[in-house]
């Protein structure tokens, strides 16, 4: 392989490697991995689902690895961060994945190398930590510094354990995916983020020792924004010529799709986050999409064995229709519809002889239909084309209705029922004007070749198309141009009215109008004809904004939630704003603030959980009579839908969370609005009492300030006089995260999905870290919470959730510390409080480790899996049934 030899400030030169000592810079070791394999995962059935089975990885390259974790001194000097001189050699912790990426690039620049990572924009928090790198892409074929792949980390850990001996868990570069019982060459992780936006941490730490090498996570979900006092990183240096991404469902791919635009960019243009970019990944043949209302801003691909072309999104944004035939190519084609979600569930086929190029429309009577043609072939031969026809079919509740013929000829460029007008292309530009009794066809653009025809839906019936650099287009534009270089627009008579030039170095393809907007989406093909990017075209300004990048991206469709104009009242003036098409009209709410409980800087997973809790609260406040609060233990351990039907349960627990947050949420959100509240289920997390009211475990101390929805609530007295109409709708329309759908369907319960057991290792902070003052503060807050509920005749069920019985072998009560003797005393004191406060009941399900929740009911050292959650839920339900 090639490598960078040591040099002075003038830079580093490339030359042949001849010995292990010849490494890029001091502090790196040469790793001879070429021609060798390593193993990821395990065959152990007690491991997590994403840690099994064992999968082999073969290397066709060597690389160099840092012999120690990046230190505070190294990080501080290069990134202009402060550090204490006596901690220069201490490992750098509390860094996000993005922080590590920026350091790697900075080190590459220091030694005058190319940077491995590219991005368009960096976003930072107040503490200077990086919260986002827009359009981040890893260029593995570049000689530079980067985070190791999981495979590289594992190879070093198994062959050079002296190098992997730090005190922190370490970031690796991969997105987390699943393994398969196979061998993958040059594996670099999953192609895209999964539903929880998970990255991977490897190794043990001073907090949790003896972690199995195959382990890939932490106590909580690891996202690029995660950071902790026990998480750091080390770097590698090396080039991977043939990087391979892999997921069992999609197989191996040699390229990935990268989002290039922020959700804020979309909202600034359309006034809503409720937008989805859907397209065909031509490398896999699958439908993929980006949900801009999702805080992860990642690409989701729907895995399938159906070759999927020309996707179009339903008016409500919930379904995607597609076909198996390609525009301009005659032959068999079928139309399918499925839910626009990662699982792609609800797949249904339109059972007709031939169907292609589906387009959703809403009829005057309100019915949602799909317009389709019987054959996607070319219209060059009029006689052949007239053998095709155009139809529509109703679609409701996941089912097709009865198809009805509309026109003779395949008008797959778009159809306006209101105007009796339709267009088509490939390879001629044809139009028709029709009524129930007649059809008058027209040939436009002087009979020259045209394709990618799309009819606008803004009432102006403009036709957008691409051409082959013909005379008519050149005469209108005023200059010669190349094929597909100009995006042309004609009015309803076929007269050219506008041209938009493609960005330099690219040509347009697959152009489509964006619903009822004055925008279009199109692919951008480079000089080699590769459909490398998807772009949004502002037709009013002729500006082009890049949305995504990949190896071959086809047939983009951008769905944006339709709006209607209403009047907003304010203290200073009355202005016109857009609101959702809900029957409820928003008169007093500011759509830039109300319901905006998350944004692109959402940070920890808990912020996303809290946002989803707000949606549950506003939607079900008048139905709920049981509220669950507390940490991730009840979040994973209480299943609302398994309670008796007399109990309407909302699980509003989250992570991280503490007693101070629960108290605030009850006082300001739950009590004023959940009028039927009878029961509060609260986790008694003694070990979390080490976190005071001014920590991240109290969302309402400082975290809430990052999201305008909470500030808006505060400024309006938390709506004590009543929840305004439209707040629930604006919350639903606001930014969310990828956990949102499942959490809402499960009423806030987060199913971890795997029963891995309590584990052999025990995580733990210092058992003496909880001071008497901290205990008193937490106890005082809890007592105040109990007193308030007791006065309202509301029961508080305090649950000591089970944790690993292995803690009996230590001095710690649970993961975050607290002496066992202290915890035992607290349980006894709280249990005795029932005499003074009859509405307060303690359920000690831990029993100092002597509980009856075996390994088959646990996910890890402190969380129940679904089996354990069922047992816990049934016990709580039985208790509530006795409290009438």
N, C-alpha and C positions, 0 to 999 in steps of 0.2 A: 504494500500500500504506500501511498504518499503521506508525508507528515510535515509539520512545521518545525524546523530546527530552531534552537534558542538563538536569540539575537539581542541587540541593544535597542534603544529607542527608535532606531530607524525602521524597525519592523522585523517580521519573521519571513524567511524564505522557504519555499517548498523544495524538498529533495527526497531521495530514496532513504527509507528507513533501513538501518543495518543492525541495530542492537536495541535491547530493551531500554537502555538508558536514553536513547534518542527520542525524547518526548517533546510536545509543543512548548511547554514552559515548566519551570520548577514546580514541584508538588504534584506532578501527574505520573502515573505508571502506565507502561505499555502493556496491553492485554492481547495475548495471542488467541484470538477466538475463531479465526478463519478456518473453515472446515470442521468446526466442532459444534456441539449442540448443548442446550441447557433445557431444563424442564420448568414450566410454569404451572401453577396449580398443584393439585394433589388428587389422589384416588380415594382419600379418606371421605367416608360418607358423612362424617360429622362436620366437615368444612362447609363454608357458605356456598350457596348455589353458584356464585360467580368465581369461586375458587376451585371448582372441580368441573370436569375431570382434568387429569394431568395432560398437558399439551407440550410437545417438543418444539423447540425453535432452533433452526439451523442458521449459522452465520457464514456469510461468504466474504467477511471483512474483519479486520482488526480495528481496535480503537484504543484510546487512552482514557484513564479515569483519574479523577482527583483522589489523592490518597487520604484526604481528610475533608470533612464538611467545610463549606465556605464559612470563614470566621467573621466575627463582628468587625474586626479591623479591616479585613479585605473588603467586606461589603460596604462599610462606612466610607472608606477612602474612595472607592470607585463610584459609589452612588451618592456621594456628598451627604452622608448621614452622620449624625453625631454618635460617638461611642466613647466609653471609658477606656483610658489607656491600659488599665490593669485587666481589661476584658478583651484585649486585642485578639488573643488566640482562642477565645471562647466561641463556640459555634453560633452562627447567626440564626435566631429563631423568630417566630412571629412574622413570617413572610408569606404572602400569598403566592400562588403559582405564577401569577403575572410578575411579581417582584423578582422571582428567580429567573424568569425569562429575560427581563430587562437587564439583570446582572450578567447573564450569559452573553447577551449582545454587546454590553459595555466592555466585557473582557475581550471579545473578538475585535472590537474596534481599537482597544488599547494596543493590541498586537498586530494591528493593520490587516486583519482578516475580514472576509465577508461575513455578514451576520447570518446566522441560521434562521432566525425568526424575522418575519416581515409583518407589518400591520399598518393601518392607516391613521390610527389615533389612539393615544393613551389617556386614560382617565384615572384621577387620583383622589384619594380621600384626604381629609384634613390632616391626618397623621403622616401623609406622604406615601402611604402604601398604595400600590396600584390596584385599582378595582376592575379595570377592563382594558383590553387591547383589541380595538375594533379591527375585524378582518384578520385576526392572528392566523398565521400559516407557518408551519414548520417545513423548511426546505432541507430535507435530509441529505440532498446531494451537494451540499455546500460544506467546504472545509471551515469549520468554526466551532465555537463552544456552544453546548446545549445541555439540557437535562438528559440523563440517561433514559433509554427505554427500559421498560420493566424487564425485558429479556437480558439486556446488558447488565442491569443491576443484579439480577439473579445469577448470571454467569460469574460475575466477580465475587458475589457472596459465596458461591460454591467452590470457586477455585483459588480465590485470593481473599480469604475472610479477614486477613489483617488490614485490608483496605476498607472494608465495610464494618467499621467498629466504632461508629460515632455514638453520641449520646442522644441523638434526636431521630425521630421518624423523618423520612426523606421523600421529597417530591420526585416523581418520575414523570416522563413526558406524555405517557399514554392516556387516552380516554379509556375509561373502564368498560369492558364488554365481557362476553362469555367465552369460555374455552371449548375446544372440541378434542376428541381423542384422535389427534392427527399430528403431522409435522408441518410447520409453516416456516418458510425461509424468510429471514430478515423481518420478523414480526415487529410492528411498531404500534400495536394497540388497535382499538376499535376505530372505524372510519369516522364516526361522529359521536357526540355526547349522547348518553342514554337519557331516559326519561327524567333522571334526577341530576343531570349535568355532572356526573361523577368523574373525578380524577382519582389517581392512585397514590397512596403513601406506602412506603416499604420500610421494614425494619422495626426494631424495638426502640425504646427511649427510656429516659430516667423515670418516666411515669408508669410505663408498662414494659416490663422486661420479659425476655424469653418468648417473644412473639414468633410464631412459626414463619420461616422464610417465605412460604407461599401466601401468607396473609397480605391483603391489598388495601385495607381501609383503616378506620379509626373508630372511636366510640360512636361518632355520628357520621352522617353523609359528608363525604369530602367533595367539595366543589372548588373551582379555581380561586374562589374568594376566601376559602377557609384559611385560617391561620391560628396558631397556638404556640404556647411557650415551649412546647416539646416537638415542634415541627421545623425542620430546616432543609438543607439541600446540599448536594455536591454536583459537580459538573463532569461531563465527558467531552472528549474531542475526537472527532472522526466523521468520515463521510460514508453514507449508506447509498450506494448507487441504485439499488433496486428495493426500496422500502415497500413493505407489504402490510396493508391494514386487513384485519380479518374479524368477522363475526360468524358464528356457526350458521345463522339464518341467511346471511348474504354471501358468505364465502369470502375469498380473498380478492382484494382490489388494490390497484397500484396508484390510486389517486383519491382525493377527498374533495368534498364540496365545502367551501368556506363562505360564510356570510360576510358581506362587505359593508352593510348599512346598519345603522342603529335603529332601534324602535323609535327613538325620538325623531329621527329623520322622517320616518313615515308619519308620525303624529303631527309634525310640523306642517306637512303637506296636506294631510287629509283630516286633521282634527280628531283622530282616534288612533288608539293602539290596535283596535280590532281590525287587523289586516293579516292576510296569509298569502305568501308567495308559494305557488305550487308549480312543479315542473317535472319533466321526465329526466332522470339520470340515464343518459343513453349508454353509459358504460355497463349498467346493470339491467336496464330495461324497466326499472321500478319508478313509481311515483315518489317524489320527495317534496318536502315543504318546510317553510320557515314560518312559525307563528310569531308575529311581532308583538302580540299581547303576552308572550311568554318571556319571562326575564332571562332565561338561559340563552335566547337568541341563537339556537343551534339548529342544524339541519336534521330533520327526521325523515328517514326513508321507510316506506311501507314495503316490507319484504313480500315478494310474490313470485309465482312462476308464470304469471300472465304478462305478456309483453304489452306495455301500457303507453299509448300515445294520446296526444291532444287532451290533456286534463282540463276540466272546467269545474268551478266550484259553485255549489248551490247558493241561492240568494241569502240563506241564513248562515252560510259558512260551515255547515256541519257535514256536508257530503261532497264527494268528488266523483264526477262522471268521466269516463275515459273510453277509448276504443282500442281495438287491436289492429286496425288498419291505418295506413299513413296517407295523408293528403297527397293527391296526385298520382297515387299508385293503385291501379284497379285491382280488385280482388276481394276475397272474403274479409269481412270485418264484423266484430260484435261490439256492442256497447254494454258497459258494466257501470254500476254505481256502488260505492262503498263509503263508510264513514271516514271522515278526514281526521284520522287519529293514527297513532303509531301501529296499533294492532291491525288497522284496516278492516275491522269487523263489519258485519252486515253486508257482505258482498252479495249483490244480486245481478243477474244477467237479464237483459231485455231479449225475450224469446221471440225474435222475428228472423226472417231469412237473412237479412243483411242490415247492418246499422253502423254508422261511422260519424265522426266529428260532432260529438254531442255539445249542445249549448243550452244552458238553462235560461228560462224565461218565466215571467209571471203574467198570466192572462188578465184581461180586464175584470174578470169575475173573481180574481184572487188566487186561482189555481196555479200551482207551480208545475211547469212542464219542462220536458227536455226536447229540443228540436234536434233532429238527426237526419242524415241522408242514407239512402240504401247502398251507396257505393262511393268510396272516396276517390275514385279515379279521375283522370284529367277531363276537362270539358272542351278540349280542342276540337274534337269531332262532334259537331252539333247533333248528328243522328245518334251517335253512341250515348252522348250526354243526356239526350231526351229519353233514353231508356231508364235512366235513374230517376229518383223522385225524392221529395222532401216531406218529412212527417213530424208530428210531435206526439209525445206520450206523457200523460200525467204521472207525477211521482209524489206519493204521500205515505208517511209512516213507514218508510223503508221499502215500499212496494211500488211496482209499475202498475199503471192503469191500462186502458185500451188505446193503442196507437190510432192516430187519425191522419190521413194524407192531407197535405196542404198544397203542394206545388208539384208540377212535373219538372224534372231537372234537379240536380243536386246543388242547392243553394246553401252551402256550408260556410259561407263567409259571414252570415248573420241574417236575422229575419226580424222585421218589425211588424207585429200584428196590428198595432195601432195605426200605422201609416200604410199598411198593405204594400210593403216594400222589402226586397231581399237582394243580396248580392252573393257572388261566388267568384273564385279564382282558380288558378292551376289548370290550364295555363293561360286562359283568357279572362279578361275582366267582364263579367256578365252581370246584368241586373234585371229585375222584373218588378212590375207593378201589378198588383192583383186584387181581385175582390172574390167574393164567394162564387161568382159566375164567370170570371174572365181572368186571363193571365197574359200580360204583354211584356215579352222579353226584349232586352236591349243589349247591344254590344258596345262597350265603352273602350276608351283609351286607344282609339283608332285600330283596334284589332291587334295591338302589340302584346307581347307576352307579359303577364303579370302573375303574382302569387302572393301568398300570405294575406289574403283579403280579410278584412275585419270591419264590421259595421258598428258604428258608435251607438251607444244607448243613452245619449244625453238629450234626445229629442231632435237633433239636427241631422240625423241620418247621414253623417259623413262616412266615407269609405276610405280606409287606410290600406295601403298595399305597397309591395316592393316590385321593382321591375328589373329588366335585364339591360339597362343603360340604352334604352331605345331613343328614337328621334323625338318622340312627343315629350318625354321627360326632360331631355336635354334642352329642348326649345323653351320649356317652362322655367327650368332652373337657370338657364342662361349660360351653361357650360357643360362640357362632357364630363361624365363620371363613370365609375366602374359598376359592375353588377351588384345590386343590393346596397350600394353606397348611400342612396337617398331613400328616405321614408316619405312616400307621397300620400297626399290627402286630397280627395275629391269631394265636392258637395253632392247634394241629392240628385243633381242632374248629370253627374259624371264629369263636371268641369274641375280641373285642378285648381286648388286654392292655397296649397301650402306644401313645402318640402323641408325636410329636416335631415341634415347631413350627419352621417355616422362619425363617431370619434375617430381620430387619426389612428391608423393602423388596424382598424376594424371595419367590418361591414355588418349590416343588420340581417337578421333572419327571424322567422317565427314571431312576427309582430302581432300584437293584440291590444285592443282598447281595454282600459280598466273600467269595467262596469259603466256607471253613469258619470265618470270623471273625465276631465280634459287631460288625461294622461294615457300613456301606452307602455306596455312592457315588450321587450324584444331580447333576443340573444345577440351577443356580439361575437362574430367569428373573426379570428385572426388571419394573418396572411396565408397560413397553411390550411385554412378552412375549418379549423377547430372551433367549435362553439364554446368558447372559453368562459364567457361571462353572461350574466343576465343583467339588463339595465332597465331603469325606469326613465321614460321620456316625458318631460313636461312640454306638452304640445304648445302651450301658451308662450313659453320662453325659449323653446328649442334646447333647453338644458337636459343633459343626460347624467343620471346618477347610477353608479354601479351598485347592484344588490347582492350578487353572489358570483363566485368563481369556482370553476372545476375543470374537468378534462373534456366533457361533452354534455352540455346542459341544453335541453330542447324544450320547446312548447311551453313557455311560461304563461301562467295565469295569475294575476294579482286580484284577490278578493278584498274588498274594503266594505265594512259595514255601512249600509246606506243611512243617510241622515236626512232630517228635515229641519226646517228653520222654526225656532220659537223665540220668544222674548225673555231675556234675563233681566230681573230687577236687581239693582244694586243701590247702595246708599248714595252714590254720587251721580249715577246716570243710568239710563236704560239702554242696553245694547243688544244687538242680535247675535245669537250664538246657535250652534248646531247641537241637536240632541238625538238620542236614539229614536227609532221608529216605534218605540213602545207606546201603548195607548196612554200612558201617564206622561204628561207634559211637565218639563222642568221650568219653573218660573223664578226660583230664587237661588238655585245652586250654581256655583261656578264650576264648570266642567273641567277646568284646569287644576282644581283642587279637590272637589268633593269626590270621595270614593277612590282617590289616588293613593292607595296604601302601599304601593311598591313602584319602583322605577328601575332603570338599568343598573343603578348602584345599590342593588338590594343586599349585597354582602352575605351575611350568614344565612343558612337555610331557615333559621327561625324567623327571619323577617318575612320570608315568603309564607311560612306557616301562619304567621299572625295576619297577613293580608287575606289568606283564605278563611281564617276564622272570622274576619270582619264580614266577608260575604255570607257565611253561614248565619252570623248573628242578624244581619239586616234582613235576610230572607226568611228566617224561621223564628224570629224573636217572639212572635205572637203565638207560636205553637209549642215551643220548648218548655218543659217543666223540670228538666234535669240538665245541669251544666257540669262538665268535667274540666277541671283546671289543674295546672301543675306542669311537671317536666315531661321529658320524653318517655318516662316510664308509663304514665297513664296514656300518653299519646299512642304508644304501641300496645297498651294493655287493656284498654276499655273499648268495647265494640258496641256502638250505639244501637245498631240494627238487631242486636241479639237480646235486647231487653224486652220485657213484657210490653204489649201494645199500649198499656196505660201510661207508659213512660215515653216521652218524646225527648231524646237525649242528643245534646250537641257536645262533641268532644272538642273543647277549645284549648287543650293542653298544647305545649310546644317545647321546642328546644332552641337555645337555652332558656330556662325559666326558673324563677324562684318565688318565694312567698310574697315578696314585695310587689312583684308584677301581678300575681294573682289577686292580691288585695286591691290594687289600683283598678284592674280590669272589672272586678266585681262592682266597685263603688261608682265608676264612671260610665260603664257600658252595660253591665248585666242588670243590676238592680233597677236602673231607670227604664229599661226597655223590655226585659223579660218578665212581664207582669204575672205570668202563671208559674213562676219559679217556686219549686217546693224542695228541691234537693240539690246540694252542691257536693260533687265528688272531688276530693282534693288529695294530691299525693303529699305525704309527709317525708320529704327528702332531707333528712338530717345532715347528710354529707354536703348538700348544696347550700346549707346555711353558712358555709364558709364565705359565700359570695354576698356582700352587703348590698344595700339599696342603691349604691352608686356604681354597680358593676354591669357588665353586659347581660347578666342574668335578670336584670330588670329592664325590659324593653322600654318602659316609660320613663326611664331616667334620662337617656340621651338618644338612643337609637331611633326613636319615633321622629326625631327632628329631621331625619333624612327624607321623610315621606310626607308630602303636603296634606294628605287626607287626614292624618291625625292632628296636625296643626289646625286645619280647618274645623275639625270637630271641637277642638279645645276652644277656639275663638268663638264658637257658637254654643258654648256651654254644654257640649256633648249631647245636644239635642234633647235637653231635659224636658222641654215642652212638647216633644213629639218628633218622631223621625220624619223628615220631609219626604214628600213623594219624589221618587226618582233616585234617591240615594242608593238603594239596592241595585238599580239598573246601572248607575254610573260605576258602582263597585265592580259589578260583573264585567263591564266594558273596560275596566282599567287593567293595568299591567298585572300579570300573574306569573306563576312559575310552573314548571312541568309537573309538579306534584298536585296542582290545583284540581284537575278533573277527578282523580282518584279520591282525594280528600273530600271533595264536595259530595261525591256519590256515597262515600262511607260516613258522612256526617262528622268528618274530622278525624276519624280513626286512620292511623297510618300502619298498614299491614306490611311488616318487614318481609313476609313471604317465605322465610326459611327458619328451620329449627335446628340450629347448629350446636346447641348445648351451652352450658355455663362456661365451658372452656377450661383449659388447664392452667392458663395464666391469669393472674389477678391484677387488674389495673389499680393504681392507687397513688394518691397524694399523701403527704405527710399526715399521719393521724392526729398530730397535735396542732394542725393549722387552724382549727376552729377554736377561737378564744372565748372565754366566758362572756365577754362583752358582745361578741357576735351571736352567741347563743341567746343572750337576753334580748337583743334587738329583734331577732327572728321570732322568739317566743312571744314577745310583746305584740308584734304584728299579727301573729297567728291568733292570739287571744282576742285582739280587737276584731279580727275577721269573724271569729266564733261568736262574740258578743253581738255584733251587728246582725248576723244571720239569726241568732236565737231570738232577738227582739222582733224579727220579721216572721217568726215561726217557720223558718227554713232550716231543714236538716243539713248538717255538714258531716259527710262521711270522710274521715281522714284515714287514708290507706298507707301503711308502710309496705311498699311493694317488695316482692322477693328479689334478692340479688344472689350472686353466686355463693353457694355454701362453702366455697374455698376460703372465704373471708374469715371463717372460724379459725383458720390456721395462722391468721395474722392479727395484728393489733388494730386493724381498721374495720370500721363497720361496713363501708361500701367504697365504691370507686373513688370518690373524691375526699376520702379521709373520714375523720371523726372517730375518736376512740370508741371501742365497742362498749365499754362501761358507760360512757356518756350517752350513747344511743339507747342502751337498755334503760337507763334512768329516764330519758325523755319519753319513751313509750309508756312507762309506768305512770309518769306524771300526767301525760295527756289522757290516758285511759281513765284516770281518776277524776278528770274534769267533767265527765258525763254527769256526775252528781250535781254539780253546780250549773252546768249547761246541758239540760236534757236533750237538746237538739244536736249535740255533738257526740259522735260515736267513732271510736277508733277500730279499724280493722287491721290487725297486725298479721299480714300475710307472709312476713319474713321470718318471724319467730327466731331472730338472731341466727338465721341460717338453717334452722331445723324445720324448714317448711316442706310442703308436699308438692312442689313444682320441680319435677325431675328434668334431666337434660332434654328430654323430648318436648319440653314446654318452653325452652329458653332459646333466645337468639344469640346472646352474648352475656358478659358478666353482669349486666344490669338491666336487660330488657327481655320481656316475654316475646315469644313468637306467637303466631296465630292460635296454636293449640293451647298455650298457656293463657293467652288473652281470653279465650273462650271460657276456661275454668274460672278465671278472675271475674269476668263479666257475669257469669251465672251466679256466683256467690254474692256479688254486689246487688244484682237483680233480686235475689232471694231476700236479702236484707231490706231492700226498699219495699218489698211486698208486705213486710211486717210493720212498716212505719206508715200508718194511715192517719 
